[in-house]
Amino acid sequence: MAKMKALVCRECGKEYPTKAIHVCEMCFGPLEVKYNYNEIKKTISRKKIEEGPHSMWRYIDLLPIEGAATVGPYAGFTPMVRARNLGAYLGLDELYIKNDTVNHPTLSFKDRVVAVALTRARELGFETVACASTGNLANSVAAHAAAAGMQCYVFIPGDLEAAKVLGNLIYRPNVVEVEGNYDDVNRLCSEIAGEHGWAFVNINIRPYYAEGSKTLAFETVEQLGWRTPDQVVVPMASGSLLTKIWKGLNEMQALGLVDSVRTRINGAQAEGCSPIASAYKEGRDFFRPVKPKTIAKSLAIGNPADGYYALKATAESKGAMDMVSDDEVVDGIKLLAQTEGIFAETAGGVTVGVLRKLIKQGIIKKNDVTVAYITGNGLKTQEAVIDAVGRPVRIQPSLVSFERTFKMGKNGGLDA
Ligand SMILES: *Cc1c(COP(=O)(O)O)cnc(C)c1O
């Protein structure tokens, strides 16, 4: 029997074949992948996983593809950094940074979801792939499509960071800049997906795409020595990543890879686009769409597709949510860089900022084993920090100039 059983509606439970479809015909609910866990249980084990490839594909038994990984074979298995300096600064005994700023090949967590989506798109016979993106997704789809020799269209909002625009063009896909925000781009792409026979990774391929995010949960547990953390902090755009970390942890328990899951799933957004975190703070189980205005552009989704499910996952896990201002985002980026030597993009600043807040509020406690997901690279969002880091010290090319500048003492120590 195959490991994938069906696509199933998250609302009414109606089942569908595992094709390129994403909404229920009966109730318009979103579809997700349902597995034959009894079948998977027969073969999966910690040992088998540990002997697998040094990529996210060591968890292939829990990913929605039928054959081998034909696209994105090197994605995932990024470092789990024991953040002693940042932990000490924030007052945590055991803090880890899951560092997807160095994911392969495009330096964000999106390489995980795209590797799954394009492998599945190929299995389903597609030759053209596309996406609606806040930036990182487009970079990843464009790079993977180039390597896989697939036709590619990426749709981006008109106000993206320069490095994220360049990070598309270099692979030579069709880059379509839409005059509007992400929510406008997404609406347009849903219409285009209906007209053309393309694999839109986050529209008609979304049920498969989203499953790739579970690998962050799997790696977390394995890299902690097969322990589940007490607390995780997850940045939210559509909210999909957060829901899949919860799903991944629970799958590991269902398959006997861990004994219990007591992890609290905490969600992080920027104040300028916090439909999900605002709903949490106001005690609502539904979100109100907003018009985004924040430097955290990778998280700027005003009408988040998985917002409702993210609220549900956080509630089930007894987690929390919070949001931070753009200034706090910049502070978070600088703090992470200056304590751990990791340069994150704005989404990472959101995660660190919210981590700080949750510790201050006593929601995350000193002895909680905590993992912060740092999902994108700072070299892609230089605009956000360029005015907050100062300039180099400038000198003449002479020893005198250097020593005058630093007022070097006799013993070689700095007097300045
Ligand atoms: C896409 C993205 C996320 C989370 O996206 P979801 O839509 O919530 O799954 C987080 N961080 C970065 C850097 C991203 O690009």
The ligand as an SDF file (V2000), in Angstrom:
LIG
                    3D

 15 15  0  0  0  0  0  0  0  0999 V2000
    7.5160   32.2170    3.9390 C   0  0  0  0  0  0  0  0  0  0  0  0
    8.2980   32.5450    5.1340 C   0  0  0  0  0  0  0  0  0  0  0  0
    7.8680   32.2280    6.4470 C   0  0  0  0  0  0  0  0  0  0  0  0
    6.5620   31.5790    6.8530 C   0  0  0  0  0  0  0  0  0  0  0  0
    5.6090   31.4270    5.9100 O   0  0  0  0  0  0  0  0  0  0  0  0
    4.1980   30.7400    6.1430 P   0  0  0  0  0  0  0  0  0  0  0  0
    3.4010   31.2630    5.0020 O   0  0  0  0  0  0  0  0  0  0  0  0
    3.6480   31.1990    7.4670 O   0  0  0  0  0  0  0  0  0  0  0  0
    4.3930   29.2770    6.0870 O   0  0  0  0  0  0  0  0  0  0  0  0
    8.7350   32.5140    7.4790 C   0  0  0  0  0  0  0  0  0  0  0  0
    9.9160   33.1050    7.2700 N   0  0  0  0  0  0  0  0  0  0  0  0
   10.3530   33.4200    6.0430 C   0  0  0  0  0  0  0  0  0  0  0  0
   11.6930   34.0780    5.9090 C   0  0  0  0  0  0  0  0  0  0  0  0
    9.5700   33.1590    4.9290 C   0  0  0  0  0  0  0  0  0  0  0  0
   10.0330   33.4870    3.7130 O   0  0  0  0  0  0  0  0  0  0  0  0
  1  2  1  0
  2  3  1  0
  2 14  2  0
  3  4  1  0
  3 10  2  0
  4  5  1  0
  5  6  1  0
  6  7  2  0
  6  8  1  0
  6  9  1  0
 10 11  1  0
 11 12  2  0
 12 13  1  0
 12 14  1  0
 14 15  1  0
M  END
$$$$
